[in-house]
């Protein structure tokens, strides 16, 4: 069985105010996740990614400028969290200029 990771994505506006927080989920799906998975030619990736969750939770009219993505293992150690092709498409479409992630 694959190890489940704790991934968190946080969107900020240009003033640095937090707009939304998203977490990966191994049981929930979302139409936005499916649409971007299809566009990235990875249709089997239907479960909600943290980046997509954060983007769908943005307040109406909010314009995100920066997204921070953090992945931790069960011991709390930081792990690499570069966005996957699905999330890269979504981040680009939402116009997010800065993306920070753990290395």
C-alpha atoms as an extended CHARMM CRD file, in Angstrom:
* protein
*
       103  EXT
         1         1  UNK       CA              0.0000000000        0.0000000000        0.0000000000  PROA      1               0.0000000000
         2         2  UNK       CA              1.2410000000        3.4920000000       -0.8270000000  PROA      2               0.0000000000
         3         3  UNK       CA              2.0840000000        5.8360000000        2.0020000000  PROA      3               0.0000000000
         4         4  UNK       CA             -0.3690000000        8.6880000000        2.2330000000  PROA      4               0.0000000000
         5         5  UNK       CA              1.2130000000       12.0910000000        2.3550000000  PROA      5               0.0000000000
         6         6  UNK       CA              0.0270000000       15.2080000000        4.1380000000  PROA      6               0.0000000000
         7         7  UNK       CA              0.1160000000       17.9870000000        1.5430000000  PROA      7               0.0000000000
         8         8  UNK       CA             -1.0990000000       21.5150000000        2.2460000000  PROA      8               0.0000000000
         9         9  UNK       CA             -1.4510000000       24.3690000000       -0.2630000000  PROA      9               0.0000000000
        10        10  UNK       CA             -2.0600000000       27.9580000000        0.8260000000  PROA      10              0.0000000000
        11        11  UNK       CA             -3.0710000000       30.8470000000       -1.4560000000  PROA      11              0.0000000000
        12        12  UNK       CA             -2.1140000000       34.4420000000       -0.6560000000  PROA      12              0.0000000000
        13        13  UNK       CA             -3.0970000000       37.7400000000       -2.2360000000  PROA      13              0.0000000000
        14        14  UNK       CA             -0.6270000000       40.4770000000       -3.2550000000  PROA      14              0.0000000000
        15        15  UNK       CA             -0.7050000000       41.9350000000        0.2790000000  PROA      15              0.0000000000
        16        16  UNK       CA              0.3140000000       38.6020000000        1.7850000000  PROA      16              0.0000000000
        17        17  UNK       CA             -3.1070000000       37.8560000000        3.2850000000  PROA      17              0.0000000000
        18        18  UNK       CA             -4.0770000000       34.2070000000        3.3200000000  PROA      18              0.0000000000
        19        19  UNK       CA             -7.0440000000       33.5630000000        1.0170000000  PROA      19              0.0000000000
        20        20  UNK       CA             -7.5300000000       29.8000000000        1.2580000000  PROA      20              0.0000000000
        21        21  UNK       CA             -6.0120000000       26.5470000000        2.4820000000  PROA      21              0.0000000000
        22        22  UNK       CA             -6.3390000000       23.2140000000        0.7190000000  PROA      22              0.0000000000
        23        23  UNK       CA             -5.3630000000       19.6870000000        1.6640000000  PROA      23              0.0000000000
        24        24  UNK       CA             -5.0140000000       16.5400000000       -0.3600000000  PROA      24              0.0000000000
        25        25  UNK       CA             -7.8030000000       14.0280000000        0.1060000000  PROA      25              0.0000000000
        26        26  UNK       CA             -7.8230000000       10.3330000000       -0.7370000000  PROA      26              0.0000000000
        27        27  UNK       CA            -11.6190000000        9.9730000000       -0.7240000000  PROA      27              0.0000000000
        28        28  UNK       CA            -13.0690000000       13.2090000000       -2.1640000000  PROA      28              0.0000000000
        29        29  UNK       CA            -13.2410000000       14.1970000000       -5.7890000000  PROA      29              0.0000000000
        30        30  UNK       CA            -14.1630000000       17.5090000000       -7.4060000000  PROA      30              0.0000000000
        31        31  UNK       CA            -15.2400000000       18.4570000000      -10.9530000000  PROA      31              0.0000000000
        32        32  UNK       CA            -12.3380000000       20.9110000000      -11.2030000000  PROA      32              0.0000000000
        33        33  UNK       CA             -9.8840000000       18.1220000000      -10.3020000000  PROA      33              0.0000000000
        34        34  UNK       CA            -11.3870000000       15.8810000000      -12.9910000000  PROA      34              0.0000000000
        35        35  UNK       CA            -11.2910000000       18.6280000000      -15.6270000000  PROA      35              0.0000000000
        36        36  UNK       CA             -7.5910000000       19.3470000000      -15.0510000000  PROA      36              0.0000000000
        37        37  UNK       CA             -6.7320000000       15.6320000000      -14.8090000000  PROA      37              0.0000000000
        38        38  UNK       CA             -8.3750000000       15.1080000000      -18.2100000000  PROA      38              0.0000000000
        39        39  UNK       CA             -6.5140000000       18.0940000000      -19.6850000000  PROA      39              0.0000000000
        40        40  UNK       CA             -3.2020000000       16.7220000000      -18.3760000000  PROA      40              0.0000000000
        41        41  UNK       CA             -4.0170000000       13.2730000000      -19.8560000000  PROA      41              0.0000000000
        42        42  UNK       CA             -4.0210000000       11.6760000000      -16.3970000000  PROA      42              0.0000000000
        43        43  UNK       CA             -7.7780000000       10.9410000000      -16.0580000000  PROA      43              0.0000000000
        44        44  UNK       CA             -7.2830000000        8.3690000000      -13.2850000000  PROA      44              0.0000000000
        45        45  UNK       CA             -6.0660000000       11.0800000000      -10.8490000000  PROA      45              0.0000000000
        46        46  UNK       CA             -9.5530000000       12.0270000000       -9.6640000000  PROA      46              0.0000000000
        47        47  UNK       CA             -8.9110000000       12.4510000000       -5.9510000000  PROA      47              0.0000000000
        48        48  UNK       CA             -8.5350000000       15.9960000000       -4.7000000000  PROA      48              0.0000000000
        49        49  UNK       CA             -5.0400000000       17.4780000000       -4.7120000000  PROA      49              0.0000000000
        50        50  UNK       CA             -4.1810000000       20.1740000000       -2.1650000000  PROA      50              0.0000000000
        51        51  UNK       CA             -3.5390000000       22.7990000000       -4.8580000000  PROA      51              0.0000000000
        52        52  UNK       CA             -6.9110000000       22.2210000000       -6.5350000000  PROA      52              0.0000000000
        53        53  UNK       CA             -8.6390000000       22.2070000000       -3.1410000000  PROA      53              0.0000000000
        54        54  UNK       CA             -7.0750000000       25.5860000000       -2.2520000000  PROA      54              0.0000000000
        55        55  UNK       CA             -8.0540000000       27.0590000000       -5.6270000000  PROA      55              0.0000000000
        56        56  UNK       CA            -11.6630000000       25.9060000000       -5.3490000000  PROA      56              0.0000000000
        57        57  UNK       CA            -11.9110000000       27.4060000000       -1.8410000000  PROA      57              0.0000000000
        58        58  UNK       CA            -10.8830000000       30.9070000000       -2.9400000000  PROA      58              0.0000000000
        59        59  UNK       CA            -13.4280000000       33.5530000000       -1.9510000000  PROA      59              0.0000000000
        60        60  UNK       CA            -15.4860000000       34.9070000000       -4.8370000000  PROA      60              0.0000000000
        61        61  UNK       CA            -13.5140000000       37.6100000000       -6.6530000000  PROA      61              0.0000000000
        62        62  UNK       CA            -10.2590000000       36.9160000000       -4.8070000000  PROA      62              0.0000000000
        63        63  UNK       CA             -7.1210000000       37.1640000000       -6.9120000000  PROA      63              0.0000000000
        64        64  UNK       CA             -4.3400000000       34.8740000000       -5.6840000000  PROA      64              0.0000000000
        65        65  UNK       CA             -0.7650000000       35.9820000000       -6.3090000000  PROA      65              0.0000000000
        66        66  UNK       CA              1.2400000000       33.3620000000       -4.4470000000  PROA      66              0.0000000000
        67        67  UNK       CA              0.7970000000       29.7120000000       -3.4940000000  PROA      67              0.0000000000
        68        68  UNK       CA              2.8580000000       27.8390000000       -0.9150000000  PROA      68              0.0000000000
        69        69  UNK       CA              2.8520000000       24.0270000000       -1.0430000000  PROA      69              0.0000000000
        70        70  UNK       CA              4.2120000000       21.9150000000        1.8170000000  PROA      70              0.0000000000
        71        71  UNK       CA              4.3990000000       18.1410000000        2.0890000000  PROA      71              0.0000000000
        72        72  UNK       CA              5.2230000000       16.3110000000        5.3120000000  PROA      72              0.0000000000
        73        73  UNK       CA              5.5390000000       12.6350000000        6.0900000000  PROA      73              0.0000000000
        74        74  UNK       CA              3.9360000000       10.9880000000        9.1240000000  PROA      74              0.0000000000
        75        75  UNK       CA              6.9530000000       11.9720000000       11.2610000000  PROA      75              0.0000000000
        76        76  UNK       CA              6.5680000000       15.6330000000       10.3240000000  PROA      76              0.0000000000
        77        77  UNK       CA              9.6650000000       15.8000000000        8.1320000000  PROA      77              0.0000000000
        78        78  UNK       CA              9.4520000000       18.0090000000        5.0430000000  PROA      78              0.0000000000
        79        79  UNK       CA              9.4240000000       16.2110000000        1.7060000000  PROA      79              0.0000000000
        80        80  UNK       CA              9.6100000000       17.5100000000       -1.8890000000  PROA      80              0.0000000000
        81        81  UNK       CA              6.2630000000       18.9210000000       -2.9970000000  PROA      81              0.0000000000
        82        82  UNK       CA              6.6500000000       20.2070000000       -6.5490000000  PROA      82              0.0000000000
        83        83  UNK       CA              3.2120000000       20.4840000000       -8.1940000000  PROA      83              0.0000000000
        84        84  UNK       CA              2.2080000000       17.6660000000      -10.5420000000  PROA      84              0.0000000000
        85        85  UNK       CA              1.2430000000       18.3960000000      -14.1930000000  PROA      85              0.0000000000
        86        86  UNK       CA             -2.4460000000       18.5870000000      -13.2110000000  PROA      86              0.0000000000
        87        87  UNK       CA             -1.8110000000       21.2220000000      -10.5720000000  PROA      87              0.0000000000
        88        88  UNK       CA              0.6490000000       23.1140000000      -12.7660000000  PROA      88              0.0000000000
        89        89  UNK       CA             -2.1360000000       23.5950000000      -15.3350000000  PROA      89              0.0000000000
        90        90  UNK       CA             -4.5590000000       24.8270000000      -12.6820000000  PROA      90              0.0000000000
        91        91  UNK       CA             -2.0200000000       27.2030000000      -11.1220000000  PROA      91              0.0000000000
        92        92  UNK       CA             -1.2670000000       28.6780000000      -14.5310000000  PROA      92              0.0000000000
        93        93  UNK       CA             -4.9660000000       29.0540000000      -15.4090000000  PROA      93              0.0000000000
        94        94  UNK       CA             -5.6910000000       30.8170000000      -12.1170000000  PROA      94              0.0000000000
        95        95  UNK       CA             -2.8810000000       33.2770000000      -12.8580000000  PROA      95              0.0000000000
        96        96  UNK       CA             -0.7650000000       32.6010000000       -9.8000000000  PROA      96              0.0000000000
        97        97  UNK       CA              2.5760000000       34.3380000000      -10.3520000000  PROA      97              0.0000000000
        98        98  UNK       CA              4.6080000000       32.8180000000       -7.5090000000  PROA      98              0.0000000000
        99        99  UNK       CA              4.7050000000       29.1970000000       -6.3780000000  PROA      99              0.0000000000
       100       100  UNK       CA              6.8360000000       28.0950000000       -3.4260000000  PROA      100             0.0000000000
       101       101  UNK       CA              7.2210000000       24.4550000000       -2.4630000000  PROA      101             0.0000000000
       102       102  UNK       CA              9.3930000000       22.3120000000       -0.2380000000  PROA      102             0.0000000000
       103       103  UNK       CA             12.4800000000       20.7340000000       -1.7920000000  PROA      103             0.0000000000
